Amino acid sequence: MAMEKESNAGTAVTAEAQSGVDYTGKKIGMWLFLFTELLFFGGMFLLYSVFRSQYPAEFHSAAQEENLLLGSVNTTILLTSSFTIAVAIAAIRKGNKIFSLYMQTATIMFGICFLIIKYFEWSAKISKGIYPDSPALLSREKGEILFFSLYYVMTGIHGIHVLIGVIAIAIMFVYTRRGVIGRDNFAKLENTGLYWHFVDIVWIYLFPLFYLIT
Amino acid sequence: MNERTMDNKSPEESSFYHEKGKYSGVLAWLMSTDHKRIGLMYLGALLSFFSVGVTLGVLIRLSLIAPGAILNAQQYNEVFTVHGIIQIFLFIIPGIPVAFGNFFLPIMIGARDVAFPRLNRLTLWLYLAGAAIVMLSLFIKGAPPDTGWTFYAPYSIQTKANVSLAVLGVFVLGFSSIFTGLNFVTTIHRMRAPGMEWFRLPLFVWTLYATGWVQILATPVLAITLVFIVLGRVFGVGFFDPSKGGDPILYEHLFWVYSHPAVYIMVLPAMGIISEIMPTFSRRNIFGYKAIVFSALAIASVGYFVWGHHMFTSGMSDTARIVFSFITFLVAVPSGVKVFNWVATLYKGSIEVDSPLLFALSFIFLFSIGGLTGLIVGSLAPNLHVHGTYFIVAHFHYVMFGGVGFSFLAGLHYWFPKMFGRMFSEKVAKIGWFFFFIGFNVLYFSMFILGYQGMPRRYFEPPPQYHGWSVVSTVGSWLLALGLIIIFSNLISALFKGPKASSNPWGGGTLEWSIPSPPPAENFIEIPVVDSGPYGHGKRE
């Protein structure tokens, strides 16, 4: 802190940066990373929109086979988990370490629940013989083949992101316990939270595209 | 922290080469988070791959004048694919930002390092891992990739060659590129020295900034496209397979959505280097600083919307083709602005024709030819005539090799004394430049003629009527290789035997010339305070 004060004689913006604890810089870095994630998923949403406009009727019929109940439960779970991680960050900013740890644990649990439900959804489909390149799927209409291929690819890659998020929050949990993350140094946790919200937002688009628009 | 570096030490001993860290030997480099060490490791790796790529290129030219004598048809396909993958993904895309950007960006803005030094080290590891995976795809069981560097579907999904592995390697390289861009953009926002306002930034920094944004926003689209290839090969997902409802043209769209902006990832920093060299060697302030800044930003933003011009013959609506063609003409304007500015900087200057300037002037000449032929390719009617011919190959190499390659060498000669603290022989550098420049034009200008006559690209055995110019072109490749050998033996011998370089041998005005050569461990003893623009202040020492 002393160093920061000293170099404040220069430009206020960069003084913080030069001292090595640049909160704003860390946030900028994370937002830029989220932009790349956005465009990564953008490639998939682009395919979805092209194929949907090519085969609207078949997308319509295929979507009716999705399990709306499990999809809705998962949406609720993920939205709640976004709330808990936000509370965890608010708690650490107020110095309430124990409560923050509870909230981080809850977020991890919600993330795992989401993946378990996803697992049951996938296995139900696979047991019906619906998976990419399966004989049962290839005998269907082309639009339906594409719908289910997109379903597996998009929810699969989203699932991997949920898994990465769960691991990241678990690491933050350890950092918080050790005091690496605390009232004055919470950028890591906040950035993890940003990532988690991003994963959540992607799901908010996936849910209607695959389950609701029938 | 500040006093540690220079007290009681000669400049020689306080250089970053002598900095003692936690590790020794090779690990002292691989584990280092010093942007200068990372930049030098990148430079070494890049130039190694570049030499492999050039060798393969010479091999391609040899095979074309005597088909079957050296390579059979399958090997020929593999060699031109690997030539492309190495030169594009391992050399020219990472190229200038990771080598010179890493080394000089923090120094030029008056910082001690980049914003995220450990992330920077991670990009190097990712680059090395990606390169290793790509190399693995050449040597393990099965055949090396034979798809061309573009990995076009459906062939990339059907071929038995090791495409999955090569694509995975490029995916990892993509991460390296994204993190480098992210790091540089954050660094430029946050780490500028006091008084280093946006319009006091050296132009090389501005182009790195624009490039960083393109890396951040374009590379993920390539990543997801490559994931689709792997999913197609491993799980039979048929997004590009018409029998499963997919569309191979979609692959081309997704691929070029990245790969056209990637051209600007390569060429923008190259333009930045030229903008540094022109004012230094004409002893004048740069002409039209702000015009160059805004044209860099314009290129970076308009460059996203021209990818369709790679696909004029693939099947697109006329409306789309006209729009893409029009935007292609638009994106040429800012490049033209830059060329005018560089030439105007020379006007009434006190010009010193040293080797960096020779390479820079060659850049302007070759890049103009590449750019103007790009307009021929970008208009709809001539495009039908020259599409898929050597005209495209020539245009591409004039822009990439004649543009970025020459700029890379210009930067290498310009910053060599600063990076290594040694001077090379000016005379030998000029002789090397001469053979390189002549060889380059013989090699690639013949291809314009061949292409205009209709010689198709990627053919193993060209029709006999093209043999004459083909031989000329191959002879050019030998001259070019000779030039490169002279250039690099000169630099390598200077590393060991060159005389000590002063801190400012060219009289540059930017901050890197205000510190000793090679720079001390944390660049500056005291962070400088900047009170004016970047050019026109240096004195030769």
Chai-1 contact restraints between the chains, C-beta under 6 A:
chainA,res_idxA,chainB,res_idxB,connection_type,confidence,min_distance_angstrom,max_distance_angstrom,comment,restraint_id
A,G10,B,P194,contact,1.0,0.0,6.0,A-B,restraint_1
A,T11,B,P194,contact,1.0,0.0,6.0,A-B,restraint_2
A,T14,B,R192,contact,1.0,0.0,6.0,A-B,restraint_3
A,A17,B,R190,contact,1.0,0.0,6.0,A-B,restraint_4
A,A17,B,M191,contact,1.0,0.0,6.0,A-B,restraint_5
A,D22,B,R190,contact,1.0,0.0,6.0,A-B,restraint_6
A,G25,B,A115,contact,1.0,0.0,6.0,A-B,restraint_7
A,G25,B,T186,contact,1.0,0.0,6.0,A-B,restraint_8
A,G25,B,R190,contact,1.0,0.0,6.0,A-B,restraint_9
A,I28,B,T186,contact,1.0,0.0,6.0,A-B,restraint_10
A,I28,B,H189,contact,1.0,0.0,6.0,A-B,restraint_11
A,G29,B,L182,contact,1.0,0.0,6.0,A-B,restraint_12
A,G29,B,T186,contact,1.0,0.0,6.0,A-B,restraint_13
A,L32,B,L182,contact,1.0,0.0,6.0,A-B,restraint_14
A,L32,B,I216,contact,1.0,0.0,6.0,A-B,restraint_15
A,F33,B,L182,contact,1.0,0.0,6.0,A-B,restraint_16
A,F35,B,I216,contact,1.0,0.0,6.0,A-B,restraint_17
A,T36,B,I178,contact,1.0,0.0,6.0,A-B,restraint_18
A,T36,B,I216,contact,1.0,0.0,6.0,A-B,restraint_19
A,T36,B,P220,contact,1.0,0.0,6.0,A-B,restraint_20
A,L39,B,L217,contact,1.0,0.0,6.0,A-B,restraint_21
A,L39,B,P220,contact,1.0,0.0,6.0,A-B,restraint_22
A,L39,B,V221,contact,1.0,0.0,6.0,A-B,restraint_23
A,F40,B,P220,contact,1.0,0.0,6.0,A-B,restraint_24
A,F40,B,A223,contact,1.0,0.0,6.0,A-B,restraint_25
A,F40,B,I224,contact,1.0,0.0,6.0,A-B,restraint_26
A,G43,B,V221,contact,1.0,0.0,6.0,A-B,restraint_27
A,G43,B,I224,contact,1.0,0.0,6.0,A-B,restraint_28
A,G43,B,L254,contact,1.0,0.0,6.0,A-B,restraint_29
A,L47,B,F239,contact,1.0,0.0,6.0,A-B,restraint_30
A,P132,B,F235,contact,1.0,0.0,6.0,A-B,restraint_31
A,P132,B,G236,contact,1.0,0.0,6.0,A-B,restraint_32
A,P132,B,V237,contact,1.0,0.0,6.0,A-B,restraint_33
A,D133,B,G236,contact,1.0,0.0,6.0,A-B,restraint_34
A,K142,B,G245,contact,1.0,0.0,6.0,A-B,restraint_35
A,I145,B,K244,contact,1.0,0.0,6.0,A-B,restraint_36
A,I145,B,G245,contact,1.0,0.0,6.0,A-B,restraint_37
A,L146,B,G245,contact,1.0,0.0,6.0,A-B,restraint_38
A,S149,B,V237,contact,1.0,0.0,6.0,A-B,restraint_39
